[in-house]
Amino acid sequence: MRSIVRITTPENVPFEHELAGVPSRAVAWAIDVVVMGVAIAVTARIAEAFGAAGGFASAVALLAVFLVQWWYGALCEWWLGGQTIGKRAVGLRVLDERGFRIGFVQAVVRNLVRVADLLPGLYLVGGVSALVDVRGRRLGDLAAGTIVVRERPRPAPSALVPPAERQPFADDPAVRLAVRRISASERDAMIALGLRRDQLPLGVRHALFARLAEHLEARLGMDRPAYLSAERFVLNLTAILVDG
């Protein structure tokens, strides 16, 4: 049975997310363990290939183990918007419990507390915590204020903005960097409006896009180009989001 969490944004817009179950999270973790093992092995091989002495090669390998174990999850989740390679493969994402994209501190905290979740072995404490908690949170999630949800499939960018209508504005590196600050709830609202725009009465459609464009301009600290309507402005930003 699916577990659904309902989150209301500060703008009073409700969103629903399907919580990730323990089995899917275990599969994602298993994939990440393989990725970490490969990274450590490759680092050790590189050290050997450069002719490092036995002691130095061992030190490099130990350093790689430390860095990968402690920072792989945190850096991936921060940089990839709540995903590691394993989570992306399984279709999971970590969110702030308010529905926002997680921050760097949250990514670090939930991964540092993993050492407690792993006790006494095979993720027993974390697994029990996730099974008992109504939002499926392990200790790391409780400490960081995060939840793990199933990722909703993203539409193709062409479904929102056909290639012929894509604006140079969307290729600006500064714009793409600003778009990274868009929260998960804002992303869902943008995608939903973009996909359903043809089903809305024209007056409602214009009003919704105008309101969302105004919100995004203030939120991202950018001005809408004069040649772009509110609708085209929002759709181009949405296309950047689904581009990944």
N, C-alpha and C positions, 0 to 999 in steps of 0.2 A: 504494500500500500504506500502511495506517495505521501510524503510529509511536506506540507506547504507552510511557508512563513509569510505573513502579510506585513509589509513595511509601508508606513506613510511618510513621505518626504516632507521637508520643511515647507514646501509649497502646497501641502495638503493633498498630494496626489498619491493614491495607494498603488502599490505594486506587489505582486506575488512571486515568490521564488520557490522552486522545489529544492528542499534540503538534500544534500548528498548523504547516502547511506554508508554504513561502515564497510560493506563489501567493496563498493566502488572506490572508496578512499584507500582501502587496503591495496587494491590493484594499482592505483596511482602511485602509492608509496613504494610498491615493489618495483615499478618501472623506474622511479627515481633512484632507488638503491642501485639498480643496474647501471643507470647513467653515472652515478657517483663512483661506482666501482671502475667503470671504464675510464673516467677522468683521472682517477688516481693511478690506474695502471699505465695510461698514456704518459702521464707526468714522469713516472718512474722510468719508463722506457726512454724518454727524451734525455733524462739525466744520465742514463747509461750510455746512450748514443753519443753524448758529448764527452765521453771518456772520464766522467766523474769518478773519483776514488770511491771505494766501497763505503767508507764512513760518510762521505759527503752525499753520495747517492741515497743512502739510507735516511740522512737528515732531510733531503729534498722530498723523499717519499713521505716521511712523517709530517712534514710541513703541509704537503698536499692533502694528506688525510685530514689534518686539522682544519685547513681552509675549506675544503669541500664539505666536510661534515657540518661545520658550523655556519657556513655562509652560502652554500648552494641554494638551499630553500629560501632563505631570507632575500637574497639578491634577485633570484628568479621571480618570486612573488611580487616584489616591489617593482621590478623593471617590466614584467610581463602582465601587470595589472591583476595580480592575485592568482597567477598560474605558475606551476613548474612544468617541466617537460611531461612528467607523469600526469599531472592534472589536465594539461591540454590534450593529451592522448585519450584520456578517459572522458573528457568533457566536463570538468569541474572547475570552479573558480572560488577563491576566497574573497569575501566582501566584508567591509565594515558592517557591524550589526545594524546600522541605520540605512544600509543599502548603498553606501558610498564605496568608491575605490579605496583599498587599504593604503595606508601611508607607510613610509620606511620604518618608523618605530614599531608599528603594529607587526610588520613582517618580521622584524628582528625578534620581538618579544615572543610571538607564537612559535618561532623556531628554536629559540633558546630554551623555552619551557618543554620542548619535545623530550629532553633528557628525563624529565619526570614522567611524561606520558609513556615512555618506553619501559618503565619499571613494572614488575621485576624482570620482564622480558617479553618479547613478542607483542609489544604495545598493549599490554594488559590493562594498565591504569587508564591510558587514553581511550582504549576500546570500551571499557566499562563506563567511563565518563560520557562518551558519545552516545551510548545506548540509554543511559539514564536521563541525560539532559533533554529537555523538550525541543531544543534546537540542534541537537546532535553535536554539541561542542565538546571537544577534548579540553584538557587543562590549559593548553596553549591558547585555544580560542577564547576561553573564559578570561584569561589574563590579558589578552590583546583586544578583546571586544570585537571578535570576528565570527563569521559563520562560513560554512562551505556549502555552496549550492551547485546544482547542475546548470551547466551553461546552455542557454537557449541557442538553437542554430541561428546564425546570422544570415540575412539575405545577401545576395550578390549586390555589389555596389551599383550595377547596371539596373537593378530593380528600383533603385531610388533615384539615380541620376544617369540617364543614358549617356554613353561615352561622348556623343556629339554635343551634349549640353553641359559637359564638365567644364568648369571655369578655371583659368590659370590661378585664381585665388586659392584653389584647393591644393595646389602644388607648392605653395609658399612654405618653406621649412618652419618659419615662425608660427604660422597658422597650425601646422601639424603638431608642433610642440605644445601649443596652447590647448589643442583638442585633448591631449593626454590628461588634462585636469577635469574633464567631464566625468561625472559620477555614473555609476551603473544605472541608477534610477533615471537620470537625465538621458542617458543613452537609450534606455528602453522607451521613454516617451518620444524621443526623436524618431526612432525606428518605427514605432507604432503609428505615429502621425504620418510619416513618409509613405508607409505602405497602404494606409487607409485614406489618403487624401482625396482620391477620386470618388470615394463613397460619401463624402461630406457635402452638405449644401455649400455653395460658393461663399456666402457670407461667413459661415462658421469656419470654413477652411482658411479664409484670409485672416480672420480674427485670431485663430489658434496659432497660425504661423507667425503673425505679428507679435503676439505675446511671447512665444517661445524665442523668437529672434531677439527681442528686447532683453529677455532674461539671459540669453547666451552672451550677448554683447557685454552686459554688466558683469556676468560671471567670469568671462575669459579676459576681460579688459581689452576688447578689440572693437573697432568700429566697422559696421557693415559697409562694404564698398558701395558707392552710389549707384553703380550699374547693376547691382544685384537686388532683386526683390527680397522681401523677408522670407518667402518660401524658398527661393533658390539659395539664399544664404544658409538656411537651416539644412536643406537637402545636401548641399555640398559638404557641410561639416559632418553630416551623418554618413556620407559616402566615405569620408576619411576614416571615420570610426570603424566601419565594417571592412575597410581595406585591411585593418589590423596593423 
